[in-house]
Amino acid sequence: MAAILDISKFQLAHLFKEKIGVSPYSWLQLYRLVRAQELLLQTNRTITDIAYDCGFSSIGSFNQLFKRLYGFSPRIFRKEGSN
């Protein structure tokens, strides 16, 4: 994105955080989690498949971030969300 705007990565990160309120990386992680939530509720795909398809590098990092933000695991989220 920085190259498209012809600015440095630092400038992009600064402007992004100023306008959006979070860093580009944090925004991307939140976007991935929201997408994962949708897939957890709307499909029967495995949690591992969902994690990788949403851009997480490992199931461990996905589970850890999900639990840190929401207070419970993706498995519990899926179970409770289907009720």
N, CA, C and O atoms as a Maestro MAE file, in Angstrom:
{
 s_m_m2io_version
 :::
 2.0.0
}

f_m_ct {
 s_m_title
 :::
 protein
 m_atom[332] {
  # First column is atom index #
  i_m_mmod_type
  r_m_x_coord
  r_m_y_coord
  r_m_z_coord
  i_m_residue_number
  s_m_chain_name
  s_m_pdb_residue_name
  s_m_pdb_atom_name
  i_m_atomic_number
  :::
  1 25 0.822 -1.191 0.000 1 A "MET " " N  " 7
  2 3 0.000 0.000 0.000 1 A "MET " " CA " 6
  3 2 0.867 1.256 0.000 1 A "MET " " C  " 6
  4 15 0.544 2.246 -0.656 1 A "MET " " O  " 8
  5 25 1.968 1.202 0.742 2 A "ALA " " N  " 7
  6 3 2.856 2.367 0.796 2 A "ALA " " CA " 6
  7 2 3.407 2.681 -0.589 2 A "ALA " " C  " 6
  8 15 3.492 3.847 -0.975 2 A "ALA " " O  " 8
  9 25 3.779 1.653 -1.332 3 A "ALA " " N  " 7
  10 3 4.323 1.874 -2.678 3 A "ALA " " CA " 6
  11 2 3.281 2.494 -3.604 3 A "ALA " " C  " 6
  12 15 3.602 3.366 -4.411 3 A "ALA " " O  " 8
  13 25 2.046 2.048 -3.488 4 A "ILE " " N  " 7
  14 3 0.974 2.604 -4.318 4 A "ILE " " CA " 6
  15 2 0.773 4.088 -4.020 4 A "ILE " " C  " 6
  16 15 0.531 4.884 -4.927 4 A "ILE " " O  " 8
  17 25 0.876 4.447 -2.759 5 A "LEU " " N  " 7
  18 3 0.707 5.840 -2.348 5 A "LEU " " CA " 6
  19 2 1.985 6.652 -2.483 5 A "LEU " " C  " 6
  20 15 1.980 7.870 -2.304 5 A "LEU " " O  " 8
  21 25 3.075 5.972 -2.800 6 A "ASP " " N  " 7
  22 3 4.391 6.599 -2.951 6 A "ASP " " CA " 6
  23 2 4.828 7.295 -1.655 6 A "ASP " " C  " 6
  24 15 5.301 8.431 -1.660 6 A "ASP " " O  " 8
  25 25 4.650 6.561 -0.540 7 A "ILE " " N  " 7
  26 3 5.115 7.039 0.746 7 A "ILE " " CA " 6
  27 2 5.850 5.894 1.435 7 A "ILE " " C  " 6
  28 15 5.765 4.743 1.005 7 A "ILE " " O  " 8
  29 25 6.563 6.213 2.490 8 A "SER " " N  " 7
  30 3 7.300 5.175 3.204 8 A "SER " " CA " 6
  31 2 6.344 4.315 4.045 8 A "SER " " C  " 6
  32 15 5.211 4.711 4.318 8 A "SER " " O  " 8
  33 25 6.818 3.149 4.441 9 A "LYS " " N  " 7
  34 3 6.020 2.271 5.310 9 A "LYS " " CA " 6
  35 2 5.713 2.968 6.632 9 A "LYS " " C  " 6
  36 15 4.619 2.829 7.179 9 A "LYS " " O  " 8
  37 25 6.692 3.721 7.140 10 A "PHE " " N  " 7
  38 3 6.492 4.450 8.387 10 A "PHE " " CA " 6
  39 2 5.376 5.484 8.241 10 A "PHE " " C  " 6
  40 15 4.505 5.596 9.104 10 A "PHE " " O  " 8
  41 25 5.410 6.237 7.136 11 A "GLN " " N  " 7
  42 3 4.368 7.240 6.906 11 A "GLN " " CA " 6
  43 2 2.993 6.585 6.785 11 A "GLN " " C  " 6
  44 15 2.006 7.082 7.329 11 A "GLN " " O  " 8
  45 25 2.942 5.472 6.070 12 A "LEU " " N  " 7
  46 3 1.676 4.765 5.922 12 A "LEU " " CA " 6
  47 2 1.146 4.322 7.283 12 A "LEU " " C  " 6
  48 15 -0.026 4.533 7.596 12 A "LEU " " O  " 8
  49 25 2.003 3.715 8.080 13 A "ALA " " N  " 7
  50 3 1.585 3.242 9.402 13 A "ALA " " CA " 6
  51 2 1.087 4.409 10.257 13 A "ALA " " C  " 6
  52 15 0.082 4.287 10.957 13 A "ALA " " O  " 8
  53 25 1.784 5.523 10.196 14 A "HIS " " N  " 7
  54 3 1.393 6.700 10.978 14 A "HIS " " CA " 6
  55 2 0.037 7.237 10.514 14 A "HIS " " C  " 6
  56 15 -0.840 7.495 11.338 14 A "HIS " " O  " 8
  57 25 -0.138 7.406 9.214 15 A "LEU " " N  " 7
  58 3 -1.396 7.923 8.680 15 A "LEU " " CA " 6
  59 2 -2.553 6.960 8.936 15 A "LEU " " C  " 6
  60 15 -3.657 7.376 9.288 15 A "LEU " " O  " 8
  61 25 -2.288 5.684 8.756 16 A "PHE " " N  " 7
  62 3 -3.314 4.670 8.978 16 A "PHE " " CA " 6
  63 2 -3.803 4.711 10.422 16 A "PHE " " C  " 6
  64 15 -5.007 4.732 10.679 16 A "PHE " " O  " 8
  65 25 -2.865 4.721 11.355 17 A "LYS " " N  " 7
  66 3 -3.244 4.748 12.768 17 A "LYS " " CA " 6
  67 2 -3.959 6.047 13.121 17 A "LYS " " C  " 6
  68 15 -4.890 6.044 13.926 17 A "LYS " " O  " 8
  69 25 -3.534 7.144 12.532 18 A "GLU " " N  " 7
  70 3 -4.163 8.437 12.784 18 A "GLU " " CA " 6
  71 2 -5.622 8.437 12.314 18 A "GLU " " C  " 6
  72 15 -6.497 8.959 13.005 18 A "GLU " " O  " 8
  73 25 -5.880 7.856 11.153 19 A "LYS " " N  " 7
  74 3 -7.220 7.882 10.563 19 A "LYS " " CA " 6
  75 2 -8.121 6.747 11.055 19 A "LYS " " C  " 6
  76 15 -9.314 6.960 11.274 19 A "LYS " " O  " 8
  77 25 -7.567 5.547 11.231 20 A "ILE " " N  " 7
  78 3 -8.359 4.368 11.567 20 A "ILE " " CA " 6
  79 2 -8.354 4.095 13.069 20 A "ILE " " C  " 6
  80 15 -9.323 3.562 13.609 20 A "ILE " " O  " 8
  81 25 -7.273 4.458 13.736 21 A "GLY " " N  " 7
  82 3 -7.200 4.274 15.181 21 A "GLY " " CA " 6
  83 2 -6.368 3.089 15.624 21 A "GLY " " C  " 6
  84 15 -6.087 2.943 16.814 21 A "GLY " " O  " 8
  85 25 -5.969 2.240 14.692 22 A "VAL " " N  " 7
  86 3 -5.104 1.099 14.987 22 A "VAL " " CA " 6
  87 2 -4.067 0.977 13.886 22 A "VAL " " C  " 6
  88 15 -4.222 1.549 12.807 22 A "VAL " " O  " 8
  89 25 -3.012 0.231 14.163 23 A "SER " " N  " 7
  90 3 -1.970 0.040 13.161 23 A "SER " " CA " 6
  91 2 -2.499 -0.828 12.024 23 A "SER " " C  " 6
  92 15 -3.469 -1.563 12.207 23 A "SER " " O  " 8
  93 25 -1.869 -0.751 10.849 24 A "PRO " " N  " 7
  94 3 -2.297 -1.608 9.736 24 A "PRO " " CA " 6
  95 2 -2.276 -3.093 10.111 24 A "PRO " " C  " 6
  96 15 -3.181 -3.836 9.732 24 A "PRO " " O  " 8
  97 25 -1.262 -3.527 10.845 25 A "TYR " " N  " 7
  98 3 -1.169 -4.926 11.230 25 A "TYR " " CA " 6
  99 2 -2.306 -5.319 12.173 25 A "TYR " " C  " 6
  100 15 -2.897 -6.388 12.021 25 A "TYR " " O  " 8
  101 25 -2.610 -4.467 13.137 26 A "SER " " N  " 7
  102 3 -3.715 -4.750 14.058 26 A "SER " " CA " 6
  103 2 -5.041 -4.799 13.315 26 A "SER " " C  " 6
  104 15 -5.881 -5.656 13.590 26 A "SER " " O  " 8
  105 25 -5.228 -3.886 12.380 27 A "TRP " " N  " 7
  106 3 -6.455 -3.882 11.580 27 A "TRP " " CA " 6
  107 2 -6.575 -5.181 10.785 27 A "TRP " " C  " 6
  108 15 -7.652 -5.773 10.715 27 A "TRP " " O  " 8
  109 25 -5.475 -5.618 10.190 28 A "LEU " " N  " 7
  110 3 -5.484 -6.853 9.420 28 A "LEU " " CA " 6
  111 2 -5.825 -8.048 10.301 28 A "LEU " " C  " 6
  112 15 -6.605 -8.911 9.898 28 A "LEU " " O  " 8
  113 25 -5.254 -8.106 11.492 29 A "GLN " " N  " 7
  114 3 -5.554 -9.203 12.411 29 A "GLN " " CA " 6
  115 2 -7.041 -9.186 12.799 29 A "GLN " " C  " 6
  116 15 -7.680 -10.237 12.845 29 A "GLN " " O  " 8
  117 25 -7.576 -8.023 13.071 30 A "LEU " " N  " 7
  118 3 -9.000 -7.924 13.413 30 A "LEU " " CA " 6
  119 2 -9.877 -8.337 12.241 30 A "LEU " " C  " 6
  120 15 -10.881 -9.026 12.422 30 A "LEU " " O  " 8
  121 25 -9.499 -7.916 11.040 31 A "TYR " " N  " 7
  122 3 -10.245 -8.306 9.837 31 A "TYR " " CA " 6
  123 2 -10.242 -9.824 9.684 31 A "TYR " " C  " 6
  124 15 -11.275 -10.429 9.396 31 A "TYR " " O  " 8
  125 25 -9.078 -10.433 9.878 32 A "ARG " " N  " 7
  126 3 -8.969 -11.890 9.765 32 A "ARG " " CA " 6
  127 2 -9.850 -12.587 10.802 32 A "ARG " " C  " 6
  128 15 -10.487 -13.595 10.498 32 A "ARG " " O  " 8
  129 25 -9.887 -12.060 12.010 33 A "LEU " " N  " 7
  130 3 -10.716 -12.662 13.059 33 A "LEU " " CA " 6
  131 2 -12.201 -12.536 12.750 33 A "LEU " " C  " 6
  132 15 -12.959 -13.479 12.979 33 A "LEU " " O  " 8
  133 25 -12.625 -11.402 12.241 34 A "VAL " " N  " 7
  134 3 -14.031 -11.217 11.885 34 A "VAL " " CA " 6
  135 2 -14.410 -12.182 10.767 34 A "VAL " " C  " 6
  136 15 -15.479 -12.792 10.804 34 A "VAL " " O  " 8
  137 25 -13.541 -12.319 9.781 35 A "ARG " " N  " 7
  138 3 -13.778 -13.268 8.686 35 A "ARG " " CA " 6
  139 2 -13.848 -14.694 9.235 35 A "ARG " " C  " 6
  140 15 -14.706 -15.475 8.823 35 A "ARG " " O  " 8
  141 25 -12.962 -15.031 10.149 36 A "ALA " " N  " 7
  142 3 -12.961 -16.363 10.752 36 A "ALA " " CA " 6
  143 2 -14.256 -16.613 11.522 36 A "ALA " " C  " 6
  144 15 -14.810 -17.711 11.461 36 A "ALA " " O  " 8
  145 25 -14.738 -15.614 12.240 37 A "GLN " " N  " 7
  146 3 -16.001 -15.762 12.969 37 A "GLN " " CA " 6
  147 2 -17.135 -16.126 12.017 37 A "GLN " " C  " 6
  148 15 -17.929 -17.024 12.298 37 A "GLN " " O  " 8
  149 25 -17.204 -15.428 10.898 38 A "GLU " " N  " 7
  150 3 -18.246 -15.713 9.909 38 A "GLU " " CA " 6
  151 2 -18.158 -17.158 9.429 38 A "GLU " " C  " 6
  152 15 -19.168 -17.858 9.347 38 A "GLU " " O  " 8
  153 25 -16.947 -17.593 9.115 39 A "LEU " " N  " 7
  154 3 -16.761 -18.951 8.622 39 A "LEU " " CA " 6
  155 2 -17.050 -19.995 9.694 39 A "LEU " " C  " 6
  156 15 -17.578 -21.065 9.392 39 A "LEU " " O  " 8
  157 25 -16.711 -19.694 10.928 40 A "LEU " " N  " 7
  158 3 -16.998 -20.626 12.020 40 A "LEU " " CA " 6
  159 2 -18.502 -20.851 12.173 40 A "LEU " " C  " 6
  160 15 -18.943 -21.966 12.450 40 A "LEU " " O  " 8
  161 25 -19.271 -19.803 11.993 41 A "LEU " " N  " 7
  162 3 -20.716 -19.900 12.176 41 A "LEU " " CA " 6
  163 2 -21.449 -20.387 10.931 41 A "LEU " " C  " 6
  164 15 -22.494 -21.030 11.039 41 A "LEU " " O  " 8
  165 25 -20.909 -20.087 9.752 42 A "GLN " " N  " 7
  166 3 -21.650 -20.351 8.519 42 A "GLN " " CA " 6
  167 2 -21.200 -21.588 7.755 42 A "GLN " " C  " 6
  168 15 -21.836 -21.971 6.774 42 A "GLN " " O  " 8
  169 25 -20.113 -22.218 8.191 43 A "THR " " N  " 7
  170 3 -19.630 -23.401 7.489 43 A "THR " " CA " 6
  171 2 -19.330 -24.520 8.479 43 A "THR " " C  " 6
  172 15 -19.324 -24.313 9.692 43 A "THR " " O  " 8
  173 25 -19.086 -25.681 7.948 44 A "ASN " " N  " 7
  174 3 -18.667 -26.823 8.760 44 A "ASN " " CA " 6
  175 2 -17.186 -27.132 8.548 44 A "ASN " " C  " 6
  176 15 -16.711 -28.205 8.919 44 A "ASN " " O  " 8
  177 25 -16.472 -26.201 7.959 45 A "ARG " " N  " 7
  178 3 -15.043 -26.401 7.717 45 A "ARG " " CA " 6
  179 2 -14.302 -26.510 9.042 45 A "ARG " " C  " 6
  180 15 -14.751 -25.999 10.068 45 A "ARG " " O  " 8
  181 25 -13.164 -27.182 9.000 46 A "THR " " N  " 7
  182 3 -12.386 -27.333 10.230 46 A "THR " " CA " 6
  183 2 -11.831 -25.986 10.672 46 A "THR " " C  " 6
  184 15 -11.641 -25.077 9.864 46 A "THR " " O  " 8
  185 25 -11.581 -25.879 11.949 47 A "ILE " " N  " 7
  186 3 -11.001 -24.650 12.497 47 A "ILE " " CA " 6
  187 2 -9.623 -24.413 11.892 47 A "ILE " " C  " 6
  188 15 -9.250 -23.271 11.623 47 A "ILE " " O  " 8
  189 25 -8.875 -25.472 11.679 48 A "THR " " N  " 7
  190 3 -7.549 -25.341 11.064 48 A "THR " " CA " 6
  191 2 -7.663 -24.763 9.661 48 A "THR " " C  " 6
  192 15 -6.925 -23.837 9.323 48 A "THR " " O  " 8
  193 25 -8.565 -25.284 8.836 49 A "ASP " " N  " 7
  194 3 -8.753 -24.762 7.479 49 A "ASP " " CA " 6
  195 2 -9.139 -23.285 7.512 49 A "ASP " " C  " 6
  196 15 -8.628 -22.482 6.731 49 A "ASP " " O  " 8
  197 25 -10.033 -22.944 8.410 50 A "ILE " " N  " 7
  198 3 -10.470 -21.550 8.524 50 A "ILE " " CA " 6
  199 2 -9.305 -20.651 8.918 50 A "ILE " " C  " 6
  200 15 -9.126 -19.575 8.346 50 A "ILE " " O  " 8
  201 25 -8.520 -21.087 9.885 51 A "ALA " " N  " 7
  202 3 -7.373 -20.280 10.334 51 A "ALA " " CA " 6
  203 2 -6.418 -20.012 9.183 51 A "ALA " " C  " 6
  204 15 -6.007 -18.871 8.972 51 A "ALA " " O  " 8
  205 25 -6.063 -21.047 8.440 52 A "TYR " " N  " 7
  206 3 -5.126 -20.863 7.324 52 A "TYR " " CA " 6
  207 2 -5.742 -20.042 6.200 52 A "TYR " " C  " 6
  208 15 -5.071 -19.190 5.618 52 A "TYR " " O  " 8
  209 25 -7.002 -20.285 5.893 53 A "ASP " " N  " 7
  210 3 -7.659 -19.520 4.825 53 A "ASP " " CA " 6
  211 2 -7.805 -18.040 5.176 53 A "ASP " " C  " 6
  212 15 -7.867 -17.194 4.284 53 A "ASP " " O  " 8
  213 25 -7.859 -17.733 6.450 54 A "CYS " " N  " 7
  214 3 -7.964 -16.329 6.879 54 A "CYS " " CA " 6
  215 2 -6.598 -15.666 7.027 54 A "CYS " " C  " 6
  216 15 -6.515 -14.496 7.400 54 A "CYS " " O  " 8
  217 25 -5.537 -16.397 6.740 55 A "GLY " " N  " 7
  218 3 -4.212 -15.791 6.702 55 A "GLY " " CA " 6
  219 2 -3.351 -15.995 7.924 55 A "GLY " " C  " 6
  220 15 -2.278 -15.399 8.016 55 A "GLY " " O  " 8
  221 25 -3.777 -16.812 8.864 56 A "PHE " " N  " 7
  222 3 -2.952 -17.075 10.038 56 A "PHE " " CA " 6
  223 2 -1.877 -18.097 9.680 56 A "PHE " " C  " 6
  224 15 -2.123 -19.027 8.912 56 A "PHE " " O  " 8
  225 25 -0.704 -17.919 10.235 57 A "SER " " N  " 7
  226 3 0.426 -18.783 9.887 57 A "SER " " CA " 6
  227 2 0.395 -20.109 10.627 57 A "SER " " C  " 6
  228 15 1.053 -21.066 10.220 57 A "SER " " O  " 8
  229 25 -0.368 -20.170 11.714 58 A "SER " " N  " 7
  230 3 -0.482 -21.426 12.452 58 A "SER " " CA " 6
  231 2 -1.791 -21.448 13.214 58 A "SER " " C  " 6
  232 15 -2.365 -20.402 13.519 58 A "SER " " O  " 8
  233 25 -2.253 -22.641 13.517 59 A "ILE " " N  " 7
  234 3 -3.475 -22.787 14.298 59 A "ILE " " CA " 6
  235 2 -3.263 -22.264 15.715 59 A "ILE " " C  " 6
  236 15 -4.186 -21.740 16.338 59 A "ILE " " O  " 8
  237 25 -2.043 -22.410 16.215 60 A "GLY " " N  " 7
  238 3 -1.731 -21.923 17.551 60 A "GLY " " CA " 6
  239 2 -1.863 -20.415 17.669 60 A "GLY " " C  " 6
  240 15 -2.438 -19.910 18.633 60 A "GLY " " O  " 8
  241 25 -1.327 -19.692 16.682 61 A "SER " " N  " 7
  242 3 -1.423 -18.228 16.727 61 A "SER " " CA " 6
  243 2 -2.871 -17.778 16.565 61 A "SER " " C  " 6
  244 15 -3.290 -16.803 17.189 61 A "SER " " O  " 8
  245 25 -3.631 -18.475 15.740 62 A "PHE " " N  " 7
  246 3 -5.048 -18.158 15.573 62 A "PHE " " CA " 6
  247 2 -5.806 -18.362 16.886 62 A "PHE " " C  " 6
  248 15 -6.528 -17.471 17.333 62 A "PHE " " O  " 8
  249 25 -5.641 -19.532 17.499 63 A "ASN " " N  " 7
  250 3 -6.335 -19.822 18.755 63 A "ASN " " CA " 6
  251 2 -5.961 -18.834 19.853 63 A "ASN " " C  " 6
  252 15 -6.819 -18.370 20.605 63 A "ASN " " O  " 8
  253 25 -4.679 -18.520 19.934 64 A "GLN " " N  " 7
  254 3 -4.195 -17.606 20.971 64 A "GLN " " CA " 6
  255 2 -4.792 -16.213 20.805 64 A "GLN " " C  " 6
  256 15 -5.278 -15.629 21.774 64 A "GLN " " O  " 8
  257 25 -4.760 -15.673 19.585 65 A "LEU " " N  " 7
  258 3 -5.302 -14.339 19.348 65 A "LEU " " CA " 6
  259 2 -6.817 -14.323 19.548 65 A "LEU " " C  " 6
  260 15 -7.356 -13.394 20.149 65 A "LEU " " O  " 8
  261 25 -7.494 -15.342 19.050 66 A "PHE " " N  " 7
  262 3 -8.942 -15.428 19.199 66 A "PHE " " CA " 6
  263 2 -9.322 -15.417 20.676 66 A "PHE " " C  " 6
  264 15 -10.207 -14.670 21.094 66 A "PHE " " O  " 8
  265 25 -8.654 -16.242 21.452 67 A "LYS " " N  " 7
  266 3 -8.960 -16.334 22.880 67 A "LYS " " CA " 6
  267 2 -8.608 -15.034 23.610 67 A "LYS " " C  " 6
  268 15 -9.338 -14.614 24.507 67 A "LYS " " O  " 8
  269 25 -7.500 -14.398 23.233 68 A "ARG " " N  " 7
  270 3 -7.104 -13.150 23.881 68 A "ARG " " CA " 6
  271 2 -8.140 -12.060 23.629 68 A "ARG " " C  " 6
  272 15 -8.456 -11.295 24.541 68 A "ARG " " O  " 8
  273 25 -8.675 -11.972 22.416 69 A "LEU " " N  " 7
  274 3 -9.633 -10.922 22.099 69 A "LEU " " CA " 6
  275 2 -11.044 -11.217 22.582 69 A "LEU " " C  " 6
  276 15 -11.747 -10.309 23.024 69 A "LEU " " O  " 8
  277 25 -11.467 -12.475 22.504 70 A "TYR " " N  " 7
  278 3 -12.859 -12.800 22.792 70 A "TYR " " CA " 6
  279 2 -13.076 -13.538 24.106 70 A "TYR " " C  " 6
  280 15 -14.207 -13.650 24.578 70 A "TYR " " O  " 8
  281 25 -11.998 -14.040 24.696 71 A "GLY " " N  " 7
  282 3 -12.122 -14.689 25.990 71 A "GLY " " CA " 6
  283 2 -12.450 -16.172 25.946 71 A "GLY " " C  " 6
  284 15 -12.584 -16.809 26.990 71 A "GLY " " O  " 8
  285 25 -12.580 -16.725 24.751 72 A "PHE " " N  " 7
  286 3 -12.847 -18.152 24.606 72 A "PHE " " CA " 6
  287 2 -12.295 -18.624 23.263 72 A "PHE " " C  " 6
  288 15 -11.979 -17.816 22.389 72 A "PHE " " O  " 8
  289 25 -12.183 -19.928 23.115 73 A "SER " " N  " 7
  290 3 -11.572 -20.509 21.922 73 A "SER " " CA " 6
  291 2 -12.523 -20.480 20.734 73 A "SER " " C  " 6
  292 15 -13.732 -20.338 20.913 73 A "SER " " O  " 8
  293 25 -11.990 -20.615 19.520 74 A "PRO " " N  " 7
  294 3 -12.849 -20.709 18.334 74 A "PRO " " CA " 6
  295 2 -13.841 -21.876 18.432 74 A "PRO " " C  " 6
  296 15 -14.977 -21.766 17.971 74 A "PRO " " O  " 8
  297 25 -13.416 -22.977 19.026 75 A "ARG " " N  " 7
  298 3 -14.300 -24.141 19.160 75 A "ARG " " CA " 6
  299 2 -15.517 -23.800 20.031 75 A "ARG " " C  " 6
  300 15 -16.647 -24.150 19.690 75 A "ARG " " O  " 8
  301 25 -15.278 -23.119 21.150 76 A "ILE " " N  " 7
  302 3 -16.378 -22.717 22.025 76 A "ILE " " CA " 6
  303 2 -17.276 -21.691 21.314 76 A "ILE " " C  " 6
  304 15 -18.501 -21.749 21.416 76 A "ILE " " O  " 8
  305 25 -16.653 -20.762 20.600 77 A "PHE " " N  " 7
  306 3 -17.409 -19.774 19.843 77 A "PHE " " CA " 6
  307 2 -18.367 -20.460 18.862 77 A "PHE " " C  " 6
  308 15 -19.545 -20.112 18.778 77 A "PHE " " O  " 8
  309 25 -17.845 -21.425 18.135 78 A "ARG " " N  " 7
  310 3 -18.664 -22.150 17.156 78 A "ARG " " CA " 6
  311 2 -19.796 -22.900 17.866 78 A "ARG " " C  " 6
  312 15 -20.945 -22.869 17.427 78 A "ARG " " O  " 8
  313 25 -19.459 -23.562 18.949 79 A "LYS " " N  " 7
  314 3 -20.455 -24.344 19.684 79 A "LYS " " CA " 6
  315 2 -21.556 -23.458 20.225 79 A "LYS " " C  " 6
  316 15 -22.736 -23.769 20.066 79 A "LYS " " O  " 8
  317 25 -21.186 -22.353 20.864 80 A "GLU " " N  " 7
  318 3 -22.165 -21.441 21.456 80 A "GLU " " CA " 6
  319 2 -22.941 -20.683 20.375 80 A "GLU " " C  " 6
  320 15 -24.128 -20.404 20.543 80 A "GLU " " O  " 8
  321 25 -22.283 -20.356 19.287 81 A "GLY " " N  " 7
  322 3 -22.927 -19.615 18.211 81 A "GLY " " CA " 6
  323 2 -23.942 -20.422 17.444 81 A "GLY " " C  " 6
  324 15 -24.850 -19.862 16.829 81 A "GLY " " O  " 8
  325 25 -23.800 -21.730 17.472 82 A "SER " " N  " 7
  326 3 -24.745 -22.584 16.740 82 A "SER " " CA " 6
  327 2 -25.997 -22.863 17.561 82 A "SER " " C  " 6
  328 15 -26.962 -23.423 17.041 82 A "SER " " O  " 8
  329 25 -25.995 -22.487 18.819 83 A "ASN " " N  " 7
  330 3 -27.166 -22.711 19.690 83 A "ASN " " CA " 6
  331 2 -28.182 -21.599 19.555 83 A "ASN " " C  " 6
  332 15 -29.222 -21.630 20.213 83 A "ASN " " O  " 8
  :::
 }
 m_bond[331] {
  # First column is bond index #
  i_m_from
  i_m_to
  i_m_order
  :::
  1 1 2 1
  2 2 3 1
  3 3 4 2
  4 3 5 1
  5 5 6 1
  6 6 7 1
  7 7 8 2
  8 7 9 1
  9 9 10 1
  10 10 11 1
  11 11 12 2
  12 11 13 1
  13 13 14 1
  14 14 15 1
  15 15 16 2
  16 15 17 1
  17 17 18 1
  18 18 19 1
  19 19 20 2
  20 19 21 1
  21 21 22 1
  22 22 23 1
  23 23 24 2
  24 23 25 1
  25 25 26 1
  26 26 27 1
  27 27 28 2
  28 27 29 1
  29 29 30 1
  30 30 31 1
  31 31 32 2
  32 31 33 1
  33 33 34 1
  34 34 35 1
  35 35 36 2
  36 35 37 1
  37 37 38 1
  38 38 39 1
  39 39 40 2
  40 39 41 1
  41 41 42 1
  42 42 43 1
  43 43 44 2
  44 43 45 1
  45 45 46 1
  46 46 47 1
  47 47 48 2
  48 47 49 1
  49 49 50 1
  50 50 51 1
  51 51 52 2
  52 51 53 1
  53 53 54 1
  54 54 55 1
  55 55 56 2
  56 55 57 1
  57 57 58 1
  58 58 59 1
  59 59 60 2
  60 59 61 1
  61 61 62 1
  62 62 63 1
  63 63 64 2
  64 63 65 1
  65 65 66 1
  66 66 67 1
  67 67 68 2
  68 67 69 1
  69 69 70 1
  70 70 71 1
  71 71 72 2
  72 71 73 1
  73 73 74 1
  74 74 75 1
  75 75 76 2
  76 75 77 1
  77 77 78 1
  78 78 79 1
  79 79 80 2
  80 79 81 1
  81 81 82 1
  82 82 83 1
  83 83 84 2
  84 83 85 1
  85 85 86 1
  86 86 87 1
  87 87 88 2
  88 87 89 1
  89 89 90 1
  90 90 91 1
  91 91 92 2
  92 91 93 1
  93 93 94 1
  94 94 95 1
  95 95 96 2
  96 95 97 1
  97 97 98 1
  98 98 99 1
  99 99 100 2
  100 99 101 1
  101 101 102 1
  102 102 103 1
  103 103 104 2
  104 103 105 1
  105 105 106 1
  106 106 107 1
  107 107 108 2
  108 107 109 1
  109 109 110 1
  110 110 111 1
  111 111 112 2
  112 111 113 1
  113 113 114 1
  114 114 115 1
  115 115 116 2
  116 115 117 1
  117 117 118 1
  118 118 119 1
  119 119 120 2
  120 119 121 1
  121 121 122 1
  122 122 123 1
  123 123 124 2
  124 123 125 1
  125 125 126 1
  126 126 127 1
  127 127 128 2
  128 127 129 1
  129 129 130 1
  130 130 131 1
  131 131 132 2
  132 131 133 1
  133 133 134 1
  134 134 135 1
  135 135 136 2
  136 135 137 1
  137 137 138 1
  138 138 139 1
  139 139 140 2
  140 139 141 1
  141 141 142 1
  142 142 143 1
  143 143 144 2
  144 143 145 1
  145 145 146 1
  146 146 147 1
  147 147 148 2
  148 147 149 1
  149 149 150 1
  150 150 151 1
  151 151 152 2
  152 151 153 1
  153 153 154 1
  154 154 155 1
  155 155 156 2
  156 155 157 1
  157 157 158 1
  158 158 159 1
  159 159 160 2
  160 159 161 1
  161 161 162 1
  162 162 163 1
  163 163 164 2
  164 163 165 1
  165 165 166 1
  166 166 167 1
  167 167 168 2
  168 167 169 1
  169 169 170 1
  170 170 171 1
  171 171 172 2
  172 171 173 1
  173 173 174 1
  174 174 175 1
  175 175 176 2
  176 175 177 1
  177 177 178 1
  178 178 179 1
  179 179 180 2
  180 179 181 1
  181 181 182 1
  182 182 183 1
  183 183 184 2
  184 183 185 1
  185 185 186 1
  186 186 187 1
  187 187 188 2
  188 187 189 1
  189 189 190 1
  190 190 191 1
  191 191 192 2
  192 191 193 1
  193 193 194 1
  194 194 195 1
  195 195 196 2
  196 195 197 1
  197 197 198 1
  198 198 199 1
  199 199 200 2
  200 199 201 1
  201 201 202 1
  202 202 203 1
  203 203 204 2
  204 203 205 1
  205 205 206 1
  206 206 207 1
  207 207 208 2
  208 207 209 1
  209 209 210 1
  210 210 211 1
  211 211 212 2
  212 211 213 1
  213 213 214 1
  214 214 215 1
  215 215 216 2
  216 215 217 1
  217 217 218 1
  218 218 219 1
  219 219 220 2
  220 219 221 1
  221 221 222 1
  222 222 223 1
  223 223 224 2
  224 223 225 1
  225 225 226 1
  226 226 227 1
  227 227 228 2
  228 227 229 1
  229 229 230 1
  230 230 231 1
  231 231 232 2
  232 231 233 1
  233 233 234 1
  234 234 235 1
  235 235 236 2
  236 235 237 1
  237 237 238 1
  238 238 239 1
  239 239 240 2
  240 239 241 1
  241 241 242 1
  242 242 243 1
  243 243 244 2
  244 243 245 1
  245 245 246 1
  246 246 247 1
  247 247 248 2
  248 247 249 1
  249 249 250 1
  250 250 251 1
  251 251 252 2
  252 251 253 1
  253 253 254 1
  254 254 255 1
  255 255 256 2
  256 255 257 1
  257 257 258 1
  258 258 259 1
  259 259 260 2
  260 259 261 1
  261 261 262 1
  262 262 263 1
  263 263 264 2
  264 263 265 1
  265 265 266 1
  266 266 267 1
  267 267 268 2
  268 267 269 1
  269 269 270 1
  270 270 271 1
  271 271 272 2
  272 271 273 1
  273 273 274 1
  274 274 275 1
  275 275 276 2
  276 275 277 1
  277 277 278 1
  278 278 279 1
  279 279 280 2
  280 279 281 1
  281 281 282 1
  282 282 283 1
  283 283 284 2
  284 283 285 1
  285 285 286 1
  286 286 287 1
  287 287 288 2
  288 287 289 1
  289 289 290 1
  290 290 291 1
  291 291 292 2
  292 291 293 1
  293 293 294 1
  294 294 295 1
  295 295 296 2
  296 295 297 1
  297 297 298 1
  298 298 299 1
  299 299 300 2
  300 299 301 1
  301 301 302 1
  302 302 303 1
  303 303 304 2
  304 303 305 1
  305 305 306 1
  306 306 307 1
  307 307 308 2
  308 307 309 1
  309 309 310 1
  310 310 311 1
  311 311 312 2
  312 311 313 1
  313 313 314 1
  314 314 315 1
  315 315 316 2
  316 315 317 1
  317 317 318 1
  318 318 319 1
  319 319 320 2
  320 319 321 1
  321 321 322 1
  322 322 323 1
  323 323 324 2
  324 323 325 1
  325 325 326 1
  326 326 327 1
  327 327 328 2
  328 327 329 1
  329 329 330 1
  330 330 331 1
  331 331 332 2
  :::
 }
}
